[in-house]
Amino acid sequence: MLNRRNFLTAATGVAAAAGLAACAKEDGSTTASSSGGGSKAITLGFSQVGSESGWRTANSDSVKSAAKEAGYTLKFSDAQQKQENQISAIRNYIAQKVDVIAFSPVVVTGWDAVLKEAKAAKIPVVLTDRSVETSDDSLFVTLVGSDFTDEGRRAAKILEKVLEKAGHKGPVKIAQLEGTTGAAPAIERAKGFKEVMDADHADDWKIVVSQTGDFTRAGGKQVMAAFLQSNPDIDVLFAHNDDMGIGAIQAIEAAGKKPGKDILIVTVDGVKDGFVAMSEGKINAIVECNPLLGPQLMEVVKKVHNGTVNTAARVALRAGLPLAVLPGGTLNHFAYDLGVEDVRDLARALRQGDAVRVDVGRYSCGGQQGIFLNTCSVGVYPELVRERERWAHRVGGWPAGVLAALRVLRTGRHPLEAEFQGRTRPLWLLFAGNGTYHRMGVASGRRRDLADGQLDVRVVHGGRRPAARLLAAALAGPLTRSPAHAAVQVGRLRLDQVAPGTLLAYDGEVIEVEGRVTLEKLPEALTVYRPIAGY
């Protein structure tokens, strides 16, 4: 039994683990198919900063298409570059009780109040593209975006090469077109550029004029025209995005100068029109900032919504703390096998200090290493699951399994070649459970002993009639016993000669592996709360 002091420490550890899980113009909501087998689609509320540039348009398109592909219900709003509009949109999402809120903040500060409202409503918030400054880092889960400071540094470094190529000698007078005042990319790109300038060019580079162009072409044109009136001998323009640079080109040409020659130009983003201008010699260099963040955002939204058992367990293991697990999302299987069916079960275990030690699975491949509490697989299983979930709500679980296998086969996928138990053989997949699974059937079994020291390994061979084997495995499910499977319980196994690009999935995460892959048990490595009585 754990004492009260241990309980308080454990509660802190669980909170840390959760923290790591990492007047608007309404465009309406886009509802796509549910991504779970008959489960409710995730509803994502997304507030976009605006539509000020080609980069932003591509970013919005990426978010919309990725949400549709993921099967999420997307509620999208355009804040028209006004913070009050974003705050209003976020409050609307809170009132609508969306599952997750994501937004690209127009400025860095001023978000604490509305983020506290989201936290109080138990709606996780994910930042995209831009960061914020808050009094409490737990008000948002993570940021999906670029390192703007590094982009500023790279712009300065590439300017060195541009100047050298142009044969420029002597002092360099620089005009800077800043992004929206108070916005993270404007602040951080300027900071990174100045870092390099101060460190390496304090004697010869000077920013003679700097002003916001609000990330727009119109703003870039207007401000650059004013720059040329006050500073006609500018050598270089550093624009915080392509669109301002393109607007500045118009002003430079109107003043009778040649952009890219009379005034050297470095921008950030990499949108189509920017590359066109560069191909024409009007922009000298562009620092890329990829706008296609939609797929990464949807993956983060999925993890945030489902909960990430792996993240919590890793924190608990590192800190030597007991883990408290509530059923929900990907935590379900582990929590149920612990006997935690609902919050009352967990509360009873916490009050009484009831805890046990359980095994943890570990995978390693080259320099990669990680743990799994539920399952780990190598091969086409992630693709089968993805396709099965896409179709299950439409046609039912059994037909969806067949359809998933057929679609994987149609892509031309072949069984992977790997050495297993001393023999090189084709494998569609190798599936390892952290502990022995019981209760056969289409549905996943339950584990009765989470400290049995065993990996429950099921292998689907790709030998004779590989397509039939994959179809049979898809129908039966990897945690059942069937003629399509070979089953063995071991404490450790090794796969050799795994082909590059092979997928390894663990507790809902997916990585690529190659060469030697080792799966093993860490006996009784993790302490977890669970109700003892009646279990």
C-alpha positions in Angstrom: 0.0 0.0 0.0 1.3 3.5 -0.8 1.1 6.2 1.8 -0.5 9.6 1.5 2.8 11.3 0.6 3.4 9.0 -2.3 -0.1 9.7 -3.5 0.5 13.4 -3.6 3.8 12.9 -5.5 2.0 10.5 -7.9 -0.7 13.1 -8.6 1.9 15.6 -9.5 3.5 13.1 -11.8 0.2 12.4 -13.6 -0.4 16.1 -14.1 3.0 16.4 -15.7 2.3 13.5 -17.9 -0.9 15.0 -19.1 0.9 18.2 -19.9 3.2 16.4 -22.2 0.7 14.5 -24.2 2.5 17.2 -26.7 -16.5 39.2 -34.8 -15.0 36.3 -36.9 -16.0 35.4 -40.5 -17.3 31.9 -40.0 -16.6 29.5 -42.8 -18.9 27.0 -41.2 -18.1 23.4 -40.3 -17.0 20.6 -42.5 -18.3 17.2 -41.3 -16.5 14.1 -42.6 -16.8 10.5 -41.7 -16.0 9.2 -38.3 -12.5 7.8 -37.9 -13.5 5.2 -35.4 -15.4 2.0 -35.7 -18.9 3.5 -35.1 -17.5 6.0 -32.6 -18.3 9.7 -32.7 -16.0 11.8 -35.0 -13.6 14.2 -33.2 -14.9 17.8 -33.4 -12.1 20.3 -33.9 -12.6 24.0 -33.5 -9.9 25.9 -35.5 -9.4 29.6 -35.5 -7.2 30.8 -38.4 -5.4 34.1 -38.0 -6.6 35.4 -41.4 -6.0 35.1 -45.1 -3.3 37.7 -45.4 -0.9 35.8 -47.6 -0.4 32.9 -50.0 1.3 31.0 -47.1 -1.8 31.4 -45.0 -4.1 30.2 -47.8 -2.0 27.1 -48.3 -2.0 26.5 -44.5 -5.8 26.8 -44.3 -6.3 24.5 -47.2 -3.9 22.0 -45.6 -5.9 22.0 -42.3 -9.2 21.6 -44.1 -8.1 18.7 -46.3 -6.3 16.9 -43.5 -9.3 17.2 -41.2 -11.5 15.7 -44.0 -9.0 12.9 -44.6 -8.8 12.2 -40.8 -12.6 12.0 -40.6 -12.9 14.9 -38.2 -15.7 17.5 -37.9 -14.0 20.8 -38.5 -15.4 24.1 -37.3 -13.3 26.7 -39.1 -13.2 30.5 -38.5 -11.2 33.3 -40.1 -10.2 36.0 -37.6 -9.3 38.5 -40.2 -6.1 39.3 -38.3 -8.0 40.5 -35.2 -7.3 39.1 -31.7 -10.8 39.9 -30.5 -12.2 37.8 -33.3 -10.1 34.8 -32.3 -11.1 35.2 -28.7 -14.7 35.3 -29.7 -14.3 32.2 -31.9 -12.6 30.2 -29.1 -15.4 31.1 -26.7 -17.9 29.9 -29.3 -16.0 26.6 -29.6 -16.1 26.3 -25.8 -19.9 26.9 -25.8 -20.3 24.3 -28.5 -18.3 21.8 -26.5 -15.9 20.8 -29.2 -13.4 18.1 -28.4 -10.2 20.0 -29.2 -9.5 23.7 -30.0 -6.6 24.7 -32.2 -5.6 28.2 -33.3 -2.9 30.2 -34.9 -2.6 33.3 -32.6 -2.5 36.7 -34.3 -0.3 38.0 -31.5 1.7 36.6 -28.7 0.1 38.0 -25.6 -3.4 38.5 -24.2 -4.7 34.9 -24.2 -4.7 33.9 -20.6 -8.3 34.6 -19.8 -9.8 32.7 -22.7 -7.3 29.8 -22.4 -8.3 29.5 -18.7 -11.9 29.2 -19.8 -11.0 26.4 -22.2 -9.1 24.6 -19.4 -12.0 25.0 -17.0 -14.2 23.4 -19.7 -11.7 20.5 -20.0 -11.1 21.3 -23.7 -7.4 20.9 -24.7 -5.9 23.6 -26.8 -3.2 23.1 -29.5 -1.3 26.0 -31.0 -0.4 26.0 -34.7 2.2 27.9 -36.6 2.6 30.6 -33.8 3.4 30.6 -30.1 1.9 32.6 -27.2 3.2 33.9 -23.9 1.0 32.8 -20.9 1.3 32.9 -17.2 0.7 29.1 -17.1 2.2 26.7 -19.7 -0.5 24.1 -18.9 -3.1 26.3 -20.7 -2.1 24.7 -24.0 -0.9 21.3 -24.8 1.7 21.8 -27.5 2.7 23.8 -30.5 2.7 22.5 -34.1 4.9 24.9 -36.1 8.2 26.2 -37.2 11.3 27.7 -35.4 10.9 31.3 -36.4 14.0 32.4 -34.7 16.0 29.9 -36.6 14.4 31.1 -39.8 15.7 34.6 -39.0 19.2 33.3 -38.5 19.0 31.4 -41.7 17.9 34.5 -43.5 21.0 36.4 -42.2 23.3 33.5 -43.2 21.8 33.3 -46.7 22.2 37.0 -47.1 25.9 36.6 -46.6 26.0 34.4 -49.7 23.7 36.7 -51.6 26.0 39.7 -50.9 29.1 37.6 -51.9 27.5 36.5 -55.2 26.5 40.1 -56.0 30.0 41.3 -55.4 28.8 43.8 -52.8 31.7 45.4 -50.8 31.6 47.8 -47.8 28.7 48.7 -45.5 25.3 47.1 -46.0 22.1 49.3 -45.4 19.2 47.0 -44.6 15.5 47.7 -44.7 13.3 45.3 -42.8 9.6 44.6 -43.5 8.2 43.2 -40.3 5.2 41.0 -39.9 2.2 41.9 -37.8 3.2 43.8 -34.7 3.2 41.5 -31.7 3.0 38.3 -33.8 5.4 35.5 -33.0 7.0 35.2 -36.5 7.6 38.9 -36.6 9.2 39.0 -33.2 11.3 35.8 -33.6 12.4 36.3 -37.2 13.7 39.7 -36.4 15.4 38.3 -33.3 17.1 35.5 -35.2 18.3 37.9 -37.9 19.7 40.4 -35.4 21.5 37.6 -33.5 23.6 36.8 -36.6 24.0 40.4 -37.5 25.2 41.5 -34.1 27.6 38.5 -33.8 29.1 38.5 -37.2 28.4 41.8 -38.9 28.2 44.5 -36.2 30.7 46.7 -38.1 29.3 46.5 -41.6 25.5 45.7 -41.5 22.9 48.1 -40.3 19.1 48.1 -40.3 18.4 51.6 -41.3 14.6 51.3 -41.3 12.1 48.8 -40.1 8.4 48.8 -40.0 5.4 46.4 -40.1 3.9 45.5 -43.5 1.3 43.3 -41.7 2.3 40.2 -43.7 0.3 41.5 -46.7 1.3 42.5 -50.3 -0.5 45.8 -50.0 1.3 46.5 -46.7 4.7 45.6 -48.2 4.1 47.9 -51.2 3.0 50.8 -49.2 5.7 50.6 -46.6 8.5 49.9 -49.1 7.5 53.0 -51.0 7.9 55.1 -47.8 11.2 53.4 -47.2 12.5 54.5 -50.6 11.4 58.1 -49.9 13.3 58.3 -46.6 16.2 56.0 -47.5 16.8 55.9 -51.3 20.2 54.2 -50.9 18.9 50.9 -49.4 21.1 48.0 -50.3 19.1 45.0 -48.9 15.5 44.3 -48.1 14.7 41.6 -45.5 11.0 40.8 -45.6 9.4 38.5 -43.0 7.3 36.8 -45.7 7.1 36.4 -49.4 3.9 38.4 -49.9 5.4 41.6 -48.3 8.5 41.1 -50.5 6.3 40.8 -53.6 4.5 44.0 -52.7 7.9 45.7 -52.1 9.0 44.6 -55.6 6.2 46.6 -57.1 7.3 49.7 -55.1 10.9 49.2 -56.1 10.0 49.0 -59.8 7.8 52.0 -59.5 10.8 53.9 -58.1 12.8 53.0 -61.2 15.0 50.5 -59.5 15.7 46.8 -60.3 14.6 44.4 -57.5 17.2 41.7 -57.0 20.0 43.9 -58.4 19.8 47.5 -57.2 18.2 46.2 -54.0 18.9 42.6 -52.9 15.9 40.8 -51.4 15.7 38.0 -48.9 12.3 36.7 -47.8 10.7 33.9 -45.8 8.0 31.3 -46.7 8.4 29.7 -50.1 5.0 30.2 -51.7 4.5 29.8 -55.4 4.5 33.5 -56.3 7.7 33.9 -54.3 9.4 31.2 -56.3 8.2 32.8 -59.5 9.7 36.1 -58.4 13.0 34.3 -57.6 13.0 32.6 -61.0 12.8 36.1 -62.5 15.7 37.3 -60.5 13.6 39.7 -58.4 14.0 37.9 -55.1 17.5 36.7 -54.4 16.8 34.0 -51.7 13.9 32.5 -49.8 14.0 30.8 -46.4 11.4 28.0 -46.5 8.6 27.8 -44.0 6.3 24.9 -44.9 2.6 25.8 -44.6 1.4 22.2 -44.9 0.9 21.6 -41.2 -2.5 20.0 -41.5 -1.5 16.3 -41.3 0.8 16.9 -38.3 -2.0 18.9 -36.5 -4.5 16.1 -37.0 -2.1 13.6 -35.6 -1.6 15.7 -32.6 -5.4 16.3 -32.2 -5.9 12.5 -32.3 -3.3 12.0 -29.5 -4.6 14.8 -27.4 -8.2 13.6 -27.7 -7.5 10.0 -27.1 -4.9 10.4 -24.4 -1.4 9.0 -24.8 -0.7 6.1 -22.4 2.9 6.0 -23.6 3.6 9.6 -22.6 2.3 9.2 -19.1 4.1 5.9 -18.6 7.5 7.3 -19.8 7.2 10.2 -17.3 6.2 7.9 -14.5 9.1 5.6 -15.2 11.7 8.4 -15.4 10.5 10.0 -12.2 10.0 6.7 -10.3 6.3 7.6 -9.6 3.2 5.4 -9.5 0.8 6.0 -12.4 -2.9 6.7 -12.1 -4.8 5.8 -15.3 -8.4 6.7 -16.1 -10.2 4.8 -18.9 -10.6 6.8 -22.0 -9.2 6.8 -25.6 -6.0 4.7 -26.0 -5.9 4.3 -22.2 -8.9 2.1 -22.2 -7.3 -1.4 -22.7 -4.7 -0.8 -20.0 -7.1 0.7 -17.5 -9.7 -2.0 -18.0 -7.1 -4.7 -17.6 -6.1 -3.0 -14.3 -9.7 -3.3 -13.2 -10.2 0.5 -13.5 -13.6 0.7 -15.2 -14.5 4.3 -14.2 -13.4 7.2 -12.1 -14.8 5.7 -8.9 -12.5 2.7 -9.2 -9.5 4.9 -9.6 -10.6 7.2 -6.7 -11.0 4.2 -4.4 -7.5 3.0 -5.3 -6.0 6.4 -4.7 -7.7 6.8 -1.4 -6.6 3.4 -0.2 -3.1 3.6 -1.7 -3.7 0.4 -3.6 -1.1 -0.2 -6.2 0.7 -3.0 -8.0 3.8 -3.4 -10.1 3.3 -4.3 -13.8 5.5 -5.3 -16.7 6.5 -2.8 -19.4 7.3 -3.8 -23.0 10.3 -2.2 -24.7 11.3 -2.0 -28.3 14.7 -1.0 -29.7 16.1 -0.5 -33.2 19.4 1.2 -33.8 19.4 4.4 -31.8 15.6 4.3 -31.3 14.1 2.9 -28.2 10.7 3.2 -26.6 8.1 1.4 -24.4 4.6 0.0 -24.8 2.0 -0.9 -22.2 -0.5 -2.5 -24.6 0.8 -3.7 -27.9 3.6 -3.4 -30.4 3.5 -4.6 -34.1 5.7 -4.7 -37.1 4.4 -4.8 -40.7 1.2 -3.7 -42.3 -1.0 -3.7 -39.1 -1.1 0.2 -38.9 -2.3 0.4 -42.5 -4.9 -2.3 -41.8 -6.2 -0.5 -38.7 -6.3 2.9 -40.5 -8.3 1.4 -43.4 -10.6 -0.7 -41.2 -11.5 2.3 -39.0 -12.2 4.4 -42.1 -14.8 2.0 -43.3 -16.2 0.3 -40.1 -18.9 2.8 -39.4 -20.2 2.5 -42.9 -20.1 -1.2 -43.5 -19.6 -2.8 -40.1 -16.5 -4.2 -38.5 -16.3 -7.6 -40.3 -16.6 -6.3 -43.9 -14.3 -3.4 -43.0 -11.6 -5.9 -42.1 -11.9 -7.5 -45.5 -12.0 -4.2 -47.3 -8.9 -3.0 -45.4 -6.9 -6.1 -46.4 -8.0 -5.8 -50.0 -7.0 -2.1 -50.1 -3.6 -2.9 -48.6 -3.1 -5.6 -51.2 -4.2 -3.3 -54.0 -1.4 -0.8 -53.1 1.1 -3.5 -54.2 2.4 -4.1 -50.6 4.2 -7.4 -50.1 5.1 -9.3 -46.9 8.2 -8.0 -45.3 11.3 -10.2 -45.2 12.8 -10.7 -41.7 14.8 -13.2 -39.8 12.6 -14.6 -36.9 13.7 -17.5 -34.6 16.7 -18.2 -36.8 14.8 -18.4 -40.1 14.4 -15.8 -42.8 10.7 -15.8 -43.8 8.1 -13.4 -45.3 5.8 -11.9 -42.6 2.7 -9.8 -43.1 2.9 -8.7 -39.5 4.3 -9.6 -36.1 2.1 -8.5 -33.2 3.3 -8.5 -29.6 1.1 -8.0 -26.6 2.5 -6.8 -23.3 1.2 -9.8 -21.3 -0.9 -12.8 -22.4 -4.3 -11.9 -23.9 -7.3 -14.2 -23.2 -10.8 -14.7 -24.5 -10.7 -15.6 -28.1 -12.9 -14.0 -30.7 -13.2 -11.0 -33.0 -13.0 -8.5 -30.1 -9.7 -8.0 -28.3 -9.1 -10.2 -25.3 -8.4 -9.1 -21.8 -5.1 -9.6 -19.9 -5.6 -11.3 -16.5 -2.0 -10.8 -15.4 0.0 -7.7 -16.2 3.1 -9.0 -14.6 3.5 -12.5 -16.3 6.8 -11.7 -17.9 5.5 -12.7 -21.3 5.2 -11.1 -24.7 2.1 -12.6 -26.4 3.4 -12.9 -30.0 1.2 -13.5 -33.0 2.8 -13.8 -36.4 1.0 -13.7 -39.8 3.3 -15.4 -42.2 3.4 -14.4 -45.9 4.3 -17.8 -47.2 2.0 -19.8 -49.5 -1.0 -17.8 -50.6 0.0 -14.6 -48.8 -3.1 -12.7 -49.8 -5.4 -15.3 -48.3 -3.4 -15.2 -45.1 -3.7 -11.5 -44.8 -7.4 -11.6 -45.5 -7.8 -14.3 -42.8 -5.8 -12.3 -40.3 -7.9 -9.2 -41.0 -11.0 -11.1 -40.4 -9.8 -12.8 -37.2 -7.9 -9.9 -35.7 -4.3 -10.3 -34.5 -5.2 -11.0 -30.8 -7.2 -14.1 -31.7 -5.8 -17.6 -32.5 -6.5 -18.8 -36.0 -4.9 -20.9 -38.7 -3.5 -17.6 -40.2 -1.5 -17.0 -37.0 1.5 -18.5 -35.3 1.4 -17.8 -31.6 4.2 -18.0 -29.0 4.8 -16.5 -25.5 8.3 -15.3 -24.9 10.2 -12.8 -22.7 12.3 -11.4 -25.6 12.4 -11.7 -29.4 14.6 -10.4 -32.1 13.9 -9.6 -35.8 16.9 -9.2 -38.1 17.2 -7.9 -41.7 14.1 -5.9 -41.4 13.7 -3.9 -44.7 14.1 -0.1 -44.5 10.7 1.8 -44.2 9.0 -1.0 -42.3 6.4 0.3 -39.9 6.5 -0.4 -36.2 3.4 0.6 -34.2 3.3 0.9 -30.4 0.3 2.1 -28.3 -1.1 4.1 -31.1 2.3 5.6 -32.3 4.0 4.7 -35.5 7.7 4.9 -36.5 9.8 3.4 -39.3 12.5 0.8 -38.5 15.1 -1.3 -40.3 17.8 -3.8 -39.6 17.6 -5.4 -36.2 14.4 -4.9 -34.1 14.3 -6.2 -30.5 11.2 -6.6 -28.3 11.6 -7.4 -24.6 9.9 -7.3 -21.3 10.9 -5.1 -18.4 9.5 -7.1 -15.5 7.4 -5.2 -12.9 9.1 -1.9 -14.0 6.1 0.3 -13.4 3.9 1.0 -10.4 0.2 1.7 -11.1 -2.8 2.4 -9.0 -5.6 -0.2 -9.2 -8.4 -1.3 -6.9 -7.4 -4.5 -5.1 -10.7 -5.6 -3.6 -12.7 -7.8 -5.9 -10.1 -8.0 -8.6 
